[in-house]
């Protein structure tokens, strides 16, 4: 039976696909699930899930990821379970690239909340030309779009980061980056280290704001805002994912309060 036969509209094949979805609906696929699916496949006389069209296998994998995300964290065990489901569905990394990126973000967020802070490797291109201080550790890097904003509307100030910063899950979601009327001026990278926030422009220039200093910066759901003499510089996360603001918020809470 070929791949075309899998999707000929046969009710048996559709029934097997639904059972696969049901089996991974909790973000896991244990040995008993696999045995039940194998028995059902033999009973229905259909091909394995790995022979399914990519779009259907991707949908099933995404459902498993959604189940894991609904728990608000992704432990090492959870990541292993998703890897097992990916293997069962015979999905290559490039076939689920966007979802894998989201999975990795959730994994990073989970580890930060546990106090295990990530480290940007020295070979990362974002660190090229950045002079780190002795003992300074780069923890996170995110690409940004840069906008020049002359006026910040009342109520759109964002979450101020100055001294010790407190962050709870979802805090940034009610703060929207005031980008209306902003003038795009390029792209760059934000690097959060153990002692400061570094902004690196597309042409390699750098500026930084030290944690606990006299100059604040501001966190939003979509990015960050740096103040300047006239107006502000908006740094919009290119990921366009809520998880990015969560990672940045949780990480800032850790590095500005290292005693926790």
C-alpha positions as YAML, in Angstrom:
chain: A
units: angstrom
residues:
- id: 1
  name: UNK
  ca: [0.00, 0.00, 0.00]
- id: 2
  name: UNK
  ca: [1.58, 3.31, -1.13]
- id: 3
  name: UNK
  ca: [1.46, 6.78, 0.27]
- id: 4
  name: UNK
  ca: [-1.37, 7.72, -2.06]
- id: 5
  name: UNK
  ca: [-3.47, 4.89, -0.64]
- id: 6
  name: UNK
  ca: [-2.98, 6.31, 2.86]
- id: 7
  name: UNK
  ca: [-4.98, 9.38, 1.90]
- id: 8
  name: UNK
  ca: [-7.64, 7.97, -0.39]
- id: 9
  name: UNK
  ca: [-10.34, 8.97, 2.07]
- id: 10
  name: UNK
  ca: [-10.53, 5.50, 3.59]
- id: 11
  name: UNK
  ca: [-12.28, 5.63, 6.98]
- id: 12
  name: UNK
  ca: [-9.89, 3.09, 8.46]
- id: 13
  name: UNK
  ca: [-6.90, 5.26, 7.69]
- id: 14
  name: UNK
  ca: [-8.64, 8.34, 9.08]
- id: 15
  name: UNK
  ca: [-9.49, 6.38, 12.23]
- id: 16
  name: UNK
  ca: [-5.86, 5.36, 12.71]
- id: 17
  name: UNK
  ca: [-4.69, 8.94, 12.24]
- id: 18
  name: UNK
  ca: [-7.13, 10.13, 14.91]
- id: 19
  name: UNK
  ca: [-5.82, 7.48, 17.30]
- id: 20
  name: UNK
  ca: [-2.28, 8.72, 16.73]
- id: 21
  name: UNK
  ca: [-3.44, 12.27, 17.52]
- id: 22
  name: UNK
  ca: [-5.16, 11.01, 20.67]
- id: 23
  name: UNK
  ca: [-2.05, 9.12, 21.76]
- id: 24
  name: UNK
  ca: [0.18, 12.22, 21.58]
- id: 25
  name: UNK
  ca: [-2.43, 14.68, 22.85]
- id: 26
  name: UNK
  ca: [-0.69, 14.83, 26.24]
- id: 27
  name: UNK
  ca: [2.70, 15.56, 24.67]
- id: 28
  name: UNK
  ca: [3.94, 12.03, 25.33]
- id: 29
  name: UNK
  ca: [4.15, 8.70, 23.54]
- id: 30
  name: UNK
  ca: [4.94, 5.84, 25.88]
- id: 31
  name: UNK
  ca: [5.52, 2.15, 25.19]
- id: 32
  name: UNK
  ca: [1.90, 1.17, 25.79]
- id: 33
  name: UNK
  ca: [0.73, 3.86, 23.33]
- id: 34
  name: UNK
  ca: [3.06, 2.52, 20.69]
- id: 35
  name: UNK
  ca: [1.93, -1.06, 21.26]
- id: 36
  name: UNK
  ca: [-1.73, -0.05, 20.99]
- id: 37
  name: UNK
  ca: [-1.08, 1.88, 17.79]
- id: 38
  name: UNK
  ca: [0.82, -1.03, 16.31]
- id: 39
  name: UNK
  ca: [-2.03, -3.42, 17.13]
- id: 40
  name: UNK
  ca: [-4.61, -1.03, 15.70]
- id: 41
  name: UNK
  ca: [-2.59, -0.52, 12.53]
- id: 42
  name: UNK
  ca: [-2.43, -4.27, 12.00]
- id: 43
  name: UNK
  ca: [-6.13, -4.64, 12.76]
- id: 44
  name: UNK
  ca: [-7.10, -1.92, 10.28]
- id: 45
  name: UNK
  ca: [-4.46, -3.02, 7.76]
- id: 46
  name: UNK
  ca: [-3.14, 0.49, 7.16]
- id: 47
  name: UNK
  ca: [0.38, 1.82, 6.66]
- id: 48
  name: UNK
  ca: [2.45, 3.29, 9.47]
- id: 49
  name: UNK
  ca: [2.06, 6.93, 10.54]
- id: 50
  name: UNK
  ca: [5.54, 7.57, 9.16]
- id: 51
  name: UNK
  ca: [4.12, 7.02, 5.65]
- id: 52
  name: UNK
  ca: [1.59, 9.81, 6.13]
- id: 53
  name: UNK
  ca: [1.80, 13.07, 4.16]
- id: 54
  name: UNK
  ca: [4.11, 15.61, 5.76]
- id: 55
  name: UNK
  ca: [1.31, 18.11, 6.45]
- id: 56
  name: UNK
  ca: [-0.65, 15.56, 8.50]
- id: 57
  name: UNK
  ca: [2.39, 14.34, 10.40]
- id: 58
  name: UNK
  ca: [3.30, 17.97, 11.12]
- id: 59
  name: UNK
  ca: [-0.21, 18.66, 12.42]
- id: 60
  name: UNK
  ca: [0.02, 15.71, 14.79]
- id: 61
  name: UNK
  ca: [3.44, 16.83, 16.05]
- id: 62
  name: UNK
  ca: [2.19, 20.39, 16.54]
- id: 63
  name: UNK
  ca: [-0.70, 19.10, 18.64]
- id: 64
  name: UNK
  ca: [1.77, 17.30, 20.87]
- id: 65
  name: UNK
  ca: [3.82, 20.51, 21.19]
- id: 66
  name: UNK
  ca: [0.71, 22.52, 22.04]
- id: 67
  name: UNK
  ca: [-0.04, 20.04, 24.81]
- id: 68
  name: UNK
  ca: [3.46, 20.51, 26.20]
- id: 69
  name: UNK
  ca: [3.22, 24.32, 25.92]
- id: 70
  name: UNK
  ca: [-0.10, 24.37, 27.78]
- id: 71
  name: UNK
  ca: [1.78, 23.27, 30.90]
- id: 72
  name: UNK
  ca: [3.83, 26.47, 30.76]
- id: 73
  name: UNK
  ca: [7.14, 24.66, 30.88]
- id: 74
  name: UNK
  ca: [9.17, 22.05, 29.06]
- id: 75
  name: UNK
  ca: [11.44, 19.86, 31.14]
- id: 76
  name: UNK
  ca: [14.25, 17.69, 29.79]
- id: 77
  name: UNK
  ca: [11.87, 14.73, 29.99]
- id: 78
  name: UNK
  ca: [9.23, 16.64, 28.04]
- id: 79
  name: UNK
  ca: [11.78, 17.51, 25.35]
- id: 80
  name: UNK
  ca: [12.75, 13.84, 25.10]
- id: 81
  name: UNK
  ca: [9.10, 12.89, 24.68]
- id: 82
  name: UNK
  ca: [8.67, 15.35, 21.82]
- id: 83
  name: UNK
  ca: [11.82, 13.99, 20.20]
- id: 84
  name: UNK
  ca: [10.34, 10.50, 20.48]
- id: 85
  name: UNK
  ca: [7.11, 11.65, 18.82]
- id: 86
  name: UNK
  ca: [9.10, 13.35, 16.05]
- id: 87
  name: UNK
  ca: [10.96, 10.11, 15.41]
- id: 88
  name: UNK
  ca: [7.73, 8.07, 15.45]
- id: 89
  name: UNK
  ca: [6.27, 10.41, 12.82]
- id: 90
  name: UNK
  ca: [9.52, 10.32, 10.79]
- id: 91
  name: UNK
  ca: [9.71, 14.11, 10.66]
- id: 92
  name: UNK
  ca: [13.01, 15.74, 9.79]
- id: 93
  name: UNK
  ca: [14.07, 18.88, 11.69]
- id: 94
  name: UNK
  ca: [13.68, 21.00, 8.57]
- id: 95
  name: UNK
  ca: [10.06, 19.86, 8.19]
- id: 96
  name: UNK
  ca: [9.13, 21.28, 11.61]
- id: 97
  name: UNK
  ca: [11.74, 24.03, 11.84]
- id: 98
  name: UNK
  ca: [9.44, 26.79, 13.12]
- id: 99
  name: UNK
  ca: [7.88, 24.53, 15.75]
- id: 100
  name: UNK
  ca: [11.30, 23.32, 16.89]
- id: 101
  name: UNK
  ca: [12.36, 26.94, 17.41]
- id: 102
  name: UNK
  ca: [9.29, 27.49, 19.61]
- id: 103
  name: UNK
  ca: [10.09, 24.28, 21.52]
- id: 104
  name: UNK
  ca: [13.66, 25.46, 22.12]
- id: 105
  name: UNK
  ca: [12.39, 28.82, 23.40]
- id: 106
  name: UNK
  ca: [10.06, 27.11, 25.85]
- id: 107
  name: UNK
  ca: [12.90, 24.86, 26.99]
- id: 108
  name: UNK
  ca: [15.11, 27.93, 27.54]
- id: 109
  name: UNK
  ca: [12.33, 29.65, 29.49]
- id: 110
  name: UNK
  ca: [11.83, 26.59, 31.70]
- id: 111
  name: UNK
  ca: [15.53, 26.40, 32.54]
- id: 112
  name: UNK
  ca: [15.74, 30.13, 33.34]
- id: 113
  name: UNK
  ca: [12.82, 29.82, 35.75]
- id: 114
  name: UNK
  ca: [14.73, 27.01, 37.47]
- id: 115
  name: UNK
  ca: [17.79, 29.24, 37.79]
- id: 116
  name: UNK
  ca: [19.79, 27.58, 35.01]
- id: 117
  name: UNK
  ca: [20.74, 30.56, 32.86]
- id: 118
  name: UNK
  ca: [21.77, 30.04, 29.23]
- id: 119
  name: UNK
  ca: [25.16, 31.15, 27.93]
- id: 120
  name: UNK
  ca: [25.74, 32.58, 24.46]
- id: 121
  name: UNK
  ca: [28.76, 30.75, 22.97]
- id: 122
  name: UNK
  ca: [31.75, 32.97, 22.11]
- id: 123
  name: UNK
  ca: [31.48, 31.85, 18.48]
- id: 124
  name: UNK
  ca: [28.03, 33.44, 18.13]
- id: 125
  name: UNK
  ca: [28.20, 36.10, 15.41]
- id: 126
  name: UNK
  ca: [26.26, 38.55, 17.61]
- id: 127
  name: UNK
  ca: [29.26, 38.74, 19.97]
- id: 128
  name: UNK
  ca: [31.68, 39.66, 17.18]
- id: 129
  name: UNK
  ca: [33.22, 43.02, 18.04]
- id: 130
  name: UNK
  ca: [31.57, 43.17, 21.49]
- id: 131
  name: UNK
  ca: [34.04, 43.82, 24.30]
- id: 132
  name: UNK
  ca: [32.96, 41.96, 27.42]
- id: 133
  name: UNK
  ca: [34.22, 42.92, 30.84]
- id: 134
  name: UNK
  ca: [36.24, 40.49, 32.98]
- id: 135
  name: UNK
  ca: [33.81, 37.96, 34.45]
- id: 136
  name: UNK
  ca: [30.88, 39.21, 32.35]
- id: 137
  name: UNK
  ca: [28.72, 36.37, 30.98]
- id: 138
  name: UNK
  ca: [26.50, 36.80, 27.90]
- id: 139
  name: UNK
  ca: [23.28, 34.94, 28.62]
- id: 140
  name: UNK
  ca: [20.90, 35.68, 25.75]
- id: 141
  name: UNK
  ca: [20.89, 37.20, 22.29]
- id: 142
  name: UNK
  ca: [17.90, 38.24, 20.18]
- id: 143
  name: UNK
  ca: [17.72, 39.94, 16.79]
- id: 144
  name: UNK
  ca: [15.70, 43.16, 16.68]
- id: 145
  name: UNK
  ca: [14.24, 45.69, 14.28]
- id: 146
  name: UNK
  ca: [15.21, 49.24, 15.29]
- id: 147
  name: UNK
  ca: [12.82, 52.19, 15.23]
- id: 148
  name: UNK
  ca: [13.28, 55.81, 16.19]
- id: 149
  name: UNK
  ca: [10.29, 57.03, 18.19]
- id: 150
  name: UNK
  ca: [9.91, 60.68, 19.09]
- id: 151
  name: UNK
  ca: [6.96, 60.50, 21.45]
- id: 152
  name: UNK
  ca: [5.72, 57.85, 23.89]
- id: 153
  name: UNK
  ca: [1.96, 58.08, 24.53]
- id: 154
  name: UNK
  ca: [0.77, 58.21, 28.12]
- id: 155
  name: UNK
  ca: [0.15, 54.68, 29.40]
- id: 156
  name: UNK
  ca: [2.66, 53.15, 26.97]
- id: 157
  name: UNK
  ca: [5.77, 53.57, 29.08]
- id: 158
  name: UNK
  ca: [6.37, 49.83, 29.46]
- id: 159
  name: UNK
  ca: [7.88, 47.92, 32.38]
- id: 160
  name: UNK
  ca: [10.78, 49.91, 33.81]
- id: 161
  name: UNK
  ca: [14.05, 48.08, 34.40]
- id: 162
  name: UNK
  ca: [16.40, 50.05, 36.62]
- id: 163
  name: UNK
  ca: [17.41, 48.29, 39.82]
- id: 164
  name: UNK
  ca: [16.29, 44.83, 40.97]
- id: 165
  name: UNK
  ca: [13.57, 43.80, 38.52]
- id: 166
  name: UNK
  ca: [10.62, 41.62, 39.47]
- id: 167
  name: UNK
  ca: [8.82, 39.61, 36.82]
- id: 168
  name: UNK
  ca: [5.94, 37.17, 36.99]
- id: 169
  name: UNK
  ca: [4.65, 35.04, 34.15]
- id: 170
  name: UNK
  ca: [2.70, 37.09, 31.61]
- id: 171
  name: UNK
  ca: [3.58, 40.50, 33.10]
- id: 172
  name: UNK
  ca: [4.75, 41.93, 29.77]
- id: 173
  name: UNK
  ca: [1.66, 40.93, 27.79]
- id: 174
  name: UNK
  ca: [-0.32, 44.04, 28.73]
- id: 175
  name: UNK
  ca: [2.50, 46.34, 27.61]
- id: 176
  name: UNK
  ca: [2.49, 46.98, 23.87]
- id: 177
  name: UNK
  ca: [5.47, 48.47, 22.09]
- id: 178
  name: UNK
  ca: [4.50, 52.05, 21.00]
- id: 179
  name: UNK
  ca: [5.73, 51.62, 17.45]
- id: 180
  name: UNK
  ca: [3.00, 53.63, 15.70]
- id: 181
  name: UNK
  ca: [4.67, 56.56, 14.00]
- id: 182
  name: UNK
  ca: [8.12, 55.10, 14.67]
- id: 183
  name: UNK
  ca: [10.72, 55.46, 11.93]
- id: 184
  name: UNK
  ca: [12.55, 52.24, 10.95]
- id: 185
  name: UNK
  ca: [16.31, 52.83, 11.08]
- id: 186
  name: UNK
  ca: [17.74, 49.34, 10.69]
- id: 187
  name: UNK
  ca: [18.32, 46.10, 12.53]
- id: 188
  name: UNK
  ca: [20.55, 44.90, 15.31]
- id: 189
  name: UNK
  ca: [20.95, 42.58, 18.27]
- id: 190
  name: UNK
  ca: [20.20, 42.79, 21.97]
- id: 191
  name: UNK
  ca: [22.56, 40.86, 24.22]
- id: 192
  name: UNK
  ca: [21.66, 40.38, 27.87]
- id: 193
  name: UNK
  ca: [24.67, 39.67, 30.04]
- id: 194
  name: UNK
  ca: [25.21, 39.16, 33.74]
- id: 195
  name: UNK
  ca: [25.75, 42.90, 34.30]
- id: 196
  name: UNK
  ca: [24.15, 44.89, 31.46]
- id: 197
  name: UNK
  ca: [22.01, 45.06, 28.36]
- id: 198
  name: UNK
  ca: [24.04, 45.55, 25.17]
- id: 199
  name: UNK
  ca: [22.57, 46.88, 21.94]
- id: 200
  name: UNK
  ca: [24.62, 46.17, 18.82]
- id: 201
  name: UNK
  ca: [23.64, 47.92, 15.59]
- id: 202
  name: UNK
  ca: [23.74, 46.29, 12.18]
- id: 203
  name: UNK
  ca: [27.00, 48.07, 11.37]
- id: 204
  name: UNK
  ca: [28.68, 46.85, 14.57]
- id: 205
  name: UNK
  ca: [28.37, 49.86, 16.88]
- id: 206
  name: UNK
  ca: [27.44, 49.07, 20.48]
- id: 207
  name: UNK
  ca: [25.73, 50.83, 23.38]
- id: 208
  name: UNK
  ca: [24.87, 49.40, 26.77]
- id: 209
  name: UNK
  ca: [22.80, 50.01, 29.88]
- id: 210
  name: UNK
  ca: [24.17, 48.69, 33.16]
- id: 211
  name: UNK
  ca: [21.82, 46.99, 35.58]
- id: 212
  name: UNK
  ca: [21.42, 48.98, 38.78]
- id: 213
  name: UNK
  ca: [22.71, 52.18, 37.16]
- id: 214
  name: UNK
  ca: [20.99, 55.53, 36.75]
- id: 215
  name: UNK
  ca: [19.49, 54.95, 33.29]
- id: 216
  name: UNK
  ca: [16.38, 52.78, 32.94]
- id: 217
  name: UNK
  ca: [15.14, 50.85, 29.94]
- id: 218
  name: UNK
  ca: [11.70, 49.38, 29.35]
- id: 219
  name: UNK
  ca: [10.27, 45.95, 28.52]
- id: 220
  name: UNK
  ca: [7.21, 45.31, 26.33]
- id: 221
  name: UNK
  ca: [5.55, 42.22, 24.95]
- id: 222
  name: UNK
  ca: [7.11, 42.85, 21.54]
- id: 223
  name: UNK
  ca: [10.44, 44.35, 22.48]
- id: 224
  name: UNK
  ca: [12.41, 46.91, 24.49]
- id: 225
  name: UNK
  ca: [12.74, 50.68, 24.64]
- id: 226
  name: UNK
  ca: [15.91, 52.65, 25.29]
- id: 227
  name: UNK
  ca: [15.66, 56.30, 26.23]
- id: 228
  name: UNK
  ca: [17.77, 59.05, 24.67]
- id: 229
  name: UNK
  ca: [18.01, 62.82, 24.95]
- id: 230
  name: UNK
  ca: [15.20, 63.33, 22.46]
- id: 231
  name: UNK
  ca: [12.73, 60.48, 22.15]
- id: 232
  name: UNK
  ca: [13.38, 56.74, 22.34]
- id: 233
  name: UNK
  ca: [14.90, 53.87, 20.43]
- id: 234
  name: UNK
  ca: [12.54, 50.92, 20.04]
- id: 235
  name: UNK
  ca: [14.00, 47.43, 19.71]
- id: 236
  name: UNK
  ca: [11.34, 45.11, 18.32]
- id: 237
  name: UNK
  ca: [12.00, 41.38, 18.69]
- id: 238
  name: UNK
  ca: [12.19, 39.79, 15.24]
- id: 239
  name: UNK
  ca: [10.97, 36.46, 16.63]
- id: 240
  name: UNK
  ca: [7.41, 37.83, 16.97]
- id: 241
  name: UNK
  ca: [6.85, 35.31, 19.77]
- id: 242
  name: UNK
  ca: [5.38, 35.96, 23.23]
- id: 243
  name: UNK
  ca: [7.95, 33.55, 24.61]
- id: 244
  name: UNK
  ca: [10.76, 35.97, 23.75]
- id: 245
  name: UNK
  ca: [9.42, 38.67, 26.09]
- id: 246
  name: UNK
  ca: [8.90, 36.00, 28.75]
- id: 247
  name: UNK
  ca: [12.50, 34.84, 28.38]
- id: 248
  name: UNK
  ca: [13.81, 38.40, 28.56]
- id: 249
  name: UNK
  ca: [11.61, 39.26, 31.53]
- id: 250
  name: UNK
  ca: [12.50, 36.16, 33.52]
- id: 251
  name: UNK
  ca: [16.19, 36.52, 32.66]
- id: 252
  name: UNK
  ca: [16.27, 40.19, 33.71]
- id: 253
  name: UNK
  ca: [14.68, 39.21, 37.02]
- id: 254
  name: UNK
  ca: [17.49, 36.71, 37.58]
- id: 255
  name: UNK
  ca: [20.48, 38.83, 36.55]
- id: 256
  name: UNK
  ca: [19.30, 41.97, 38.37]
- id: 257
  name: UNK
  ca: [18.64, 39.96, 41.53]
- id: 258
  name: UNK
  ca: [21.50, 37.44, 41.55]
- id: 259
  name: UNK
  ca: [20.85, 36.58, 45.19]
- id: 260
  name: UNK
  ca: [17.66, 34.71, 44.21]
...
